[in-house]
Amino acid sequence: MQPASAEGGGGDLGRQLKRYGPLALIAIVVIVVVIVVASSGGDDDPVADDNGDADIGDPNDPADPDDPADPDDPADPDDPADPADPSGPRIDVNGRELNDGVIPISWAREQGVEDDYEWGDRCDRERGTIAVPDVFAVECVAVFDGDNGGATAQGVTEDTIVIAWYQAQEQDPILNYITSAIINDDTNAQEEATVRALMEYFETYYETYGRSVELVVVPASGNVADVGAAVADAKFIVEQVKPFMVWGGPNLTNAFAQELHANDIPCFSCTVGVNFDYYEERPGMAYVVGKGGEQLDLLVAEYVAKRLAGDPAIHAGDESMHDTERVFGRVWTTTGEGSELANERFEQNLADLGVEITESQSYVLDPASLQESVTTIITKLKEAGVTSVIVSTDPIGPRDLTFEATAQNYFPEWIVTGSVLVDTTAFARSYDQEQWQNAFGISNLSARVAQSAGGIFSIYEWFHGERPPADDTIGVLSPTPQTFYSFLQSTGPELTVENFNHAVFAGVPTVRALTSPSLSWGSEGIWPADLEPDYRGVDDISEIWWDVDQEGINEIEDEGVGMWRWVDGGLRFQPGEILEGPPKAFVMEDSVDIYEQRPGDEQYPGTYEPLPVG
């Protein structure tokens, strides 16, 4: 969806909408991040210890491999990668430089010093991961015991890390309108209780170097589009809270993040500028778990060019279109100049691949004018002979568009593009099913997994022995803190914005899976050079189609008819990997609507008893 950050089809809105809560599948977006992020950090300028070197060890410990005075330690001063050389960097098994003080178990094994460190009950040393029932569990990091440097940055002390958590208004009229297709009765108090309980889990199993997060809740003073309220809330955080970092923010304005960044306070999952230049100009100031609009636009253009262009519109509801070469139209949500530029960029991407948009129509997300807008839009698409409508909208738009299309006896193909929540069953069931039976395309989301078969909901129940207070919204609440703690244990004891950013960028791209997206940050060569360094996580998409007859539960556990199906079991594609040839839309073979158990080697390993809190 575009409105959030005006960055094309992706934006930030879908990763932050407070009231789309029940969509627990969103949590899958970040579950996989922990498998590698915490296994390697990055610090191009290792922080020196009191002696002026980068020794991570204890010089009074004869077993310390970093103690140059240890007679049994064969240090090689000419080998910068030698773990016994305190002046050289430490390189992990993936060739990445570790932050000072971070001891992953894979590095310790490679150096033959695993037994020299304490791993604690939180570590399954056989697996090399924390001892939790999660196939994507984070790698073990040695228990820290030493001086963490105390007040290393604003909001950081020897014992605490101050995090400001922005919480949207309980009855935000804009969010309530956008998410009207679902029912969520979680209160702000329940959401706060759930976040704090999740933090107890993370701080039990993740290394935090002697510190605990002090969460300061900042209630929104206005709705998600209120620029004045956004600035006022940010100023309050800057002047009164003075945190190390902020989690979340108002979704439909950039003003909140920009005020924070002007005062050197980074934010996680907040809406920022209109393009990637914003990130590059403010290194370490903003991170997002999902992909950016520019990234999504590239993938959509590749999909359209490789899978659809030049072929007949065989999936249109109007059989007269089946022998007609596809004629593309596009519907998109606009919020101003940024989204206008994003649309131009997207259409240029298509043009570069030899694909033309015959009719491009936008609308403003305004309940008062939406019906009038969709009437005009459908009329123009129909008059232009569009057979295939590329949908880059908010989750409400397709509802009004499809009912209006039926009213005008217009039955094209509907090409979904990963725009927020359109590719969720909960919302898709609210669209005109006579139209939506012709919907297919791509999704940012990975193949769904039953709640009992994995995800943060299962982890919460396992650890706390009860359902989360915010059982509808836990899937939305968890990604930001989970990713933060993963990066935190890769940062090491010297917690600064610079070291945190180094840890983010040095993390190795996560594994490729069917039930989890692949994530990476930094410069991995996945995206074009002008989109790197990349401050956004998800790098891939999957192909989906709407099965109008399939019965099952949606993301809010409601039984009903109509389910999204993932092609080839949820096979995912990064840029340049989308296959040539017709899409496998409406092909039942090898497709899946929901996994009752994770497939193959993505199944959860073993069983564990949860550790006590703390």
Long-range contacts (C-beta under 8 A, 24 or more apart in sequence): 1-333, 1-392, 1-393, 1-394, 1-395, 1-419, 1-420, 1-421, 1-422, 2-293, 2-332, 2-333, 2-334, 2-335, 2-339, 2-342, 2-392, 2-419, 3-252, 3-333, 3-334, 3-335, 3-339, 3-365, 3-394, 4-251, 4-252, 4-271, 4-420, 5-254, 5-271, 5-272, 5-273, 5-274, 5-292, 5-293, 5-338, 6-274, 6-293, 6-335, 6-336, 6-337, 6-338, 6-339, 6-341, 6-342, 7-274, 7-275, 7-292, 7-293, 7-294, 7-338, 7-342, 8-292, 8-293, 8-294, 8-296, 8-297, 8-339, 8-342, 8-343, 8-345, 8-346, 8-392, 9-293, 9-296, 9-297, 9-300, 9-332, 9-346, 9-392, 9-417, 9-418, 9-419, 10-290, 10-291, 10-292, 10-293, 10-295, 10-296, 10-297, 10-418, 10-419, 10-420, 10-444, 11-271, 11-293, 11-420, 12-251, 12-269, 12-270, 12-271, 12-272, 12-288, 12-290, 13-251, 13-252, 13-271, 13-394, 13-420, 14-290, 14-419, 14-420, 14-421, 15-269, 15-288, 15-289, 15-290, 15-420, 15-479, 16-248, 16-249, 16-251, 16-269, 16-270, 16-271, 16-476, 17-175, 17-178, 17-179, 17-251, 17-420, 17-421, 17-476, 18-167, 18-168, 18-172, 18-175, 18-191, 18-473, 18-476, 19-168, 19-172, 19-175, 19-176, 19-178, 19-179, 19-182, 19-184, 20-178, 20-179, 20-182, 20-184, 20-395, 20-421, 20-476, 21-179, 21-182, 21-184, 21-186, 21-470, 21-472, 21-473, 21-475, 21-476, 21-477, 22-182, 22-183, 22-184, 22-426, 22-472, 22-473, 22-475, 22-555, 22-556, 22-557, 23-182, 23-421, 23-424, 23-426, 23-475, 23-476, 23-555, 23-556, 24-451, 24-455, 24-456, 24-457, 24-474, 24-475, 24-555, 25-424, 25-445, 25-446, 25-448, 25-449, 25-455, 25-475, 25-555, 26-445, 26-475, 26-476, 26-479, 27-455, 27-456, 27-457, 27-474, 27-475, 27-476, 27-478, 27-479, 28-445, 28-446, 28-449, 28-455, 28-515, 28-516, 28-517, 29-289, 29-290, 29-444, 29-445, 29-446, 29-479, 29-516, 29-517, 29-519, 29-537, 29-538, 30-289, 30-478, 30-479, 30-482, 30-483, 30-519, 30-537, 31-134, 31-136, 31-454, 31-455, 31-456, 31-482, 31-516, 32-136, 32-510, 32-511, 32-513, 32-516, 32-517, 32-518, 32-519, 33-289, 33-482, 33-483, 33-486, 33-510, 33-519, 33-537, 34-136, 34-137, 34-138, 34-482, 34-486, 35-129, 35-136, 35-137, 35-138, 35-139, 35-510, 35-511, 36-94, 36-139, 36-507, 36-508, 36-509, 36-510, 36-511, 37-138, 37-483, 37-486, 37-487, 37-490, 37-503, 37-504, 37-507, 37-508, 37-510, 38-104, 38-138, 38-139, 38-141, 38-206, 38-207, 38-486, 38-487, 38-489, 38-490, 38-507, 39-92, 39-94, 39-104, 39-106, 39-138, 39-139, 39-490, 39-507, 39-508, 40-92, 40-94, 40-96, 40-97, 40-98, 40-104, 40-490, 40-506, 40-507, 40-508, 41-96, 41-97, 41-98, 41-99, 41-102, 41-490, 41-491, 41-492, 41-499, 41-502, 41-503, 41-506, 41-507, 42-96, 42-97, 42-98, 42-99, 42-502, 42-503, 42-504, 42-505, 42-506, 42-507, 42-522, 43-97, 43-98, 43-99, 43-100, 43-492, 43-499, 43-502, 43-503, 43-506, 44-97, 44-502, 45-498, 46-89, 46-99, 46-100, 47-100, 47-149, 47-494, 47-499, 53-86, 53-87, 54-86, 54-87, 54-88, 54-89, 54-100, 55-86, 56-86, 56-90, 56-100, 56-101, 56-103, 57-86, 58-146, 63-116, 64-116, 65-111, 65-113, 65-116, 83-107, 83-111, 83-113, 94-508, 96-506, 96-507, 96-508, 97-506, 98-506, 99-490, 99-491, 99-492, 99-494, 99-499, 99-502, 99-503, 99-506, 100-492, 100-493, 100-494, 101-144, 101-146, 101-209, 101-492, 101-493, 101-494, 102-141, 102-489, 102-490, 102-491, 102-492, 102-503, 103-141, 103-142, 104-139, 104-140, 104-141, 104-142, 105-139, 105-140, 105-141, 105-142, 106-139, 108-142, 117-142, 117-143, 118-142, 118-143, 118-145, 119-143, 121-611, 122-204, 122-205, 122-611, 124-608, 127-605, 130-205, 130-206, 131-205, 131-608, 131-611, 132-205, 132-459, 132-462, 132-463, 132-608, 132-610, 133-458, 133-459, 133-462, 133-604, 133-605, 133-606, 133-607, 133-608, 134-454, 134-459, 134-604, 135-454, 135-598, 135-601, 135-602, 135-603, 135-604, 135-605, 136-510, 136-511, 136-513, 136-516, 138-205, 138-206, 138-486, 138-489, 141-206, 141-207, 141-489, 142-207, 143-207, 144-207, 144-209, 144-210, 144-493, 146-493, 147-493, 148-209, 148-210, 148-211, 148-493, 148-494, 148-495, 149-493, 149-494, 149-495, 152-493, 152-494, 152-495, 152-496, 153-244, 153-495, 153-496, 153-497, 154-242, 154-243, 154-244, 154-264, 154-265, 155-242, 155-243, 155-244, 155-245, 156-211, 156-244, 156-495, 157-211, 158-210, 158-211, 159-210, 159-211, 159-212, 160-211, 160-212, 160-213, 160-214, 161-208, 161-211, 161-212, 161-213, 161-214, 161-244, 161-245, 161-488, 161-495, 162-213, 162-214, 162-216, 162-241, 162-242, 162-243, 162-244, 163-213, 163-214, 163-215, 163-216, 163-243, 163-244, 163-245, 163-246, 163-247, 163-484, 164-216, 164-218, 164-237, 164-241, 164-243, 164-245, 164-246, 164-247, 165-192, 165-195, 165-215, 165-216, 165-217, 165-218, 165-246, 165-247, 165-248, 166-218, 166-220, 166-233, 166-246, 166-247, 166-248, 166-249, 166-250, 166-256, 166-270, 167-191, 167-192, 167-217, 167-218, 167-219, 167-220, 167-248, 168-220, 168-224, 168-250, 168-251, 169-219, 169-220, 169-222, 169-223, 172-220, 172-223, 172-224, 173-223, 174-223, 174-224, 174-225, 174-252, 175-223, 175-224, 175-251, 177-367, 177-396, 178-365, 178-394, 178-395, 178-396, 179-395, 180-396, 181-395, 181-396, 181-399, 181-426, 181-427, 181-429, 181-430, 182-426, 182-427, 182-556, 183-556, 184-472, 184-473, 184-556, 185-472, 186-469, 186-470, 186-471, 186-472, 186-473, 187-470, 188-219, 189-469, 190-469, 190-470, 191-469, 191-470, 191-473, 191-477, 192-217, 193-469, 193-470, 194-460, 194-468, 194-469, 194-470, 194-473, 194-474, 194-477, 195-477, 195-481, 197-460, 197-464, 197-468, 197-469, 198-456, 198-460, 198-468, 198-474, 198-477, 198-478, 198-481, 198-482, 199-481, 200-463, 200-464, 200-613, 200-614, 201-459, 201-460, 201-463, 201-464, 202-481, 202-482, 202-485, 203-485, 203-614, 204-463, 204-611, 204-612, 204-613, 204-614, 205-611, 206-485, 206-486, 206-488, 206-489, 207-489, 208-485, 208-488, 208-489, 209-489, 209-492, 209-493, 209-495, 210-493, 211-495, 216-241, 216-243, 220-250, 222-250, 223-250, 224-250, 224-251, 224-252, 224-253, 225-250, 225-251, 225-252, 225-253, 226-250, 226-253, 227-253, 227-255, 230-255, 230-256, 230-259, 231-255, 231-256, 231-259, 234-259, 234-260, 235-259, 237-265, 238-263, 238-265, 244-495, 244-497, 245-484, 246-270, 247-480, 247-481, 247-484, 248-480, 252-335, 257-286, 260-285, 261-285, 261-286, 264-497, 266-497, 266-500, 268-480, 268-483, 268-484, 269-479, 269-480, 274-337, 274-338, 274-341, 274-342, 276-530, 276-531, 276-534, 276-535, 279-533, 279-535, 280-533, 283-501, 283-533, 284-497, 284-498, 284-500, 284-501, 285-497, 286-535, 287-483, 287-504, 287-521, 287-535, 287-536, 287-537, 288-535, 288-536, 288-537, 289-479, 289-480, 289-483, 289-519, 289-536, 289-537, 289-538, 290-444, 290-536, 290-537, 290-538, 291-444, 291-536, 291-537, 291-538, 291-539, 292-531, 292-536, 293-342, 294-342, 294-345, 294-531, 295-527, 295-531, 295-534, 295-536, 295-539, 295-575, 296-417, 296-418, 296-444, 296-541, 297-342, 297-345, 297-346, 297-349, 298-349, 298-527, 298-528, 298-531, 298-575, 299-418, 299-442, 299-541, 299-573, 299-575, 299-578, 300-346, 300-390, 300-392, 300-417, 300-418, 300-442, 301-346, 301-349, 301-350, 301-352, 301-353, 301-355, 302-353, 302-575, 302-576, 302-578, 303-441, 303-442, 303-541, 303-543, 303-578, 304-328, 304-350, 304-353, 304-355, 304-390, 304-415, 305-350, 305-353, 305-354, 305-355, 306-578, 306-579, 306-580, 306-581, 307-578, 307-579, 307-580, 307-581, 307-582, 307-583, 308-388, 308-415, 308-583, 309-353, 309-354, 309-355, 311-582, 313-387, 313-388, 313-412, 313-413, 315-413, 315-438, 315-440, 315-585, 315-586, 316-387, 316-388, 316-411, 316-412, 316-413, 316-438, 317-411, 317-412, 317-434, 317-435, 317-437, 317-438, 318-387, 318-410, 318-411, 318-412, 321-387, 321-412, 321-413, 324-387, 326-387, 326-388, 326-413, 327-358, 327-384, 327-385, 327-386, 327-387, 327-388, 328-355, 328-356, 328-357, 328-358, 328-386, 328-387, 328-388, 328-390, 329-357, 329-358, 329-359, 329-360, 329-361, 329-381, 329-384, 329-386, 329-388, 329-389, 329-390, 329-412, 330-357, 330-359, 330-360, 330-361, 330-389, 330-390, 330-392, 331-361, 331-362, 331-363, 331-377, 331-381, 331-389, 331-390, 331-391, 331-392, 331-393, 331-397, 331-401, 332-360, 332-361, 332-362, 332-392, 332-393, 333-362, 333-363, 333-364, 333-365, 333-392, 333-393, 333-394, 333-397, 334-362, 334-363, 334-364, 335-364, 335-365, 346-392, 357-390, 358-384, 358-385, 358-386, 359-384, 359-386, 363-397, 365-394, 365-396, 365-397, 370-396, 370-397, 370-400, 371-400, 371-404, 374-400, 374-401, 374-404, 375-404, 377-401, 377-404, 378-404, 378-405, 378-408, 378-410, 379-408, 381-410, 381-412, 382-408, 382-410, 386-412, 387-412, 387-413, 388-412, 388-413, 388-415, 389-413, 389-414, 389-415, 390-415, 390-417, 391-415, 391-416, 391-417, 391-419, 391-422, 391-439, 391-441, 392-417, 392-419, 393-419, 393-422, 394-419, 394-420, 394-421, 395-419, 395-420, 395-421, 395-422, 395-424, 395-427, 398-422, 398-427, 398-428, 398-431, 398-436, 399-427, 399-430, 399-431, 399-432, 402-431, 402-432, 402-435, 402-436, 403-431, 403-432, 403-435, 405-432, 405-435, 406-432, 406-434, 406-435, 411-435, 411-438, 412-438, 413-438, 413-439, 413-440, 414-438, 414-439, 414-440, 414-441, 415-439, 415-440, 415-441, 416-440, 416-441, 416-442, 416-443, 416-544, 417-441, 417-442, 418-442, 418-443, 418-444, 418-445, 418-541, 423-544, 423-564, 424-554, 424-555, 424-564, 425-552, 425-554, 425-555, 425-560, 425-562, 425-563, 425-564, 426-554, 426-555, 426-556, 426-558, 428-546, 428-562, 428-564, 429-554, 429-560, 429-561, 429-562, 433-548, 433-562, 436-546, 436-548, 436-562, 437-546, 437-548, 438-546, 439-545, 439-546, 440-543, 440-544, 440-545, 440-546, 440-583, 440-585, 440-586, 441-543, 441-544, 441-545, 441-583, 442-541, 442-542, 442-543, 442-544, 443-541, 443-542, 443-543, 443-544, 443-564, 443-566, 444-517, 444-538, 444-541, 445-517, 445-542, 446-513, 446-514, 446-515, 446-516, 446-517, 446-542, 446-566, 446-570, 446-572, 447-514, 447-515, 447-542, 447-566, 447-569, 447-570, 447-592, 447-594, 447-595, 448-555, 448-564, 448-566, 448-593, 448-594, 448-595, 449-515, 449-594, 449-595, 449-598, 450-594, 450-595, 450-596, 450-597, 451-557, 453-595, 453-596, 453-597, 453-598, 453-604, 454-515, 454-598, 454-604, 456-482, 462-610, 463-610, 465-610, 472-556, 475-555, 483-537, 505-533, 509-539, 512-540, 512-572, 513-572, 513-602, 514-566, 514-569, 514-570, 514-571, 514-572, 514-599, 514-602, 515-570, 515-595, 515-598, 515-599, 515-602, 516-602, 517-572, 518-572, 518-574, 526-574, 526-575, 527-575, 528-575, 539-574, 539-575, 540-572, 540-573, 540-574, 540-577, 541-572, 541-573, 542-566, 542-567, 542-570, 542-571, 542-572, 542-573, 543-567, 543-568, 543-571, 543-573, 543-583, 543-584, 543-585, 545-583, 545-584, 545-585, 545-586, 545-591, 547-593, 550-593, 552-593, 552-594, 553-594, 563-593, 563-594, 564-593, 565-591, 565-592, 565-593, 566-591, 566-592, 566-593, 567-591, 569-599
